[in-house]
């Protein structure tokens, strides 16, 4: 019975800032004859550089890198090499990161807890042109996408606590985290966490978008 796998192996770029993790992935993937690891990278900048140098078929990309986000690196690689597919591999089932990864052009989002054989199978699927998400994050993301598609912003606004709504209005005024912290009697770090949560719930990528959101919904501060 003849092997149906194409003659040319899939050329892979493995990106992870932890050398032990990266080497483990390389070792796992290189045992498969239809995979060929052509390059490794430990930072977002290296990932883009290696993608330009080797033009891999598939990039296995960590989200959190020392010099930036793997999602930004994914966006940059996909912009230059549309045929290159990117699979995000991370420890965190972060709903917002999944959405950002999809928007950036990633073909998959998998958790590092995945078993080796399942990872191999997933990468083979992506290599065939399929897209996939880890079941742990799929339902939440689909629910968010449905809400975005139907424009139910009021539902998303309703998710904010009273404190989050107050901080949203302060962000919309252009105040810094330090200024907000002083006004609501919280630490800078706590305010930063609040802002991240607010942006995630409202599907906003940057705090600068908060002003537009507030204006669009004619929100006003309380007494």
Beta strands, then each sheet from edge to edge (+ up, - down):
strand 1: 10-15
strand 2: 35-41
strand 3: 58-61
strand 4: 64-65
strand 5: 68-69
strand 6: 85-90
strand 7: 108-111
strand 8: 132-133
sheet 1: 2+ 1+ 3+ 6+ 7+ 8+
sheet 2: 4+ 5-
end
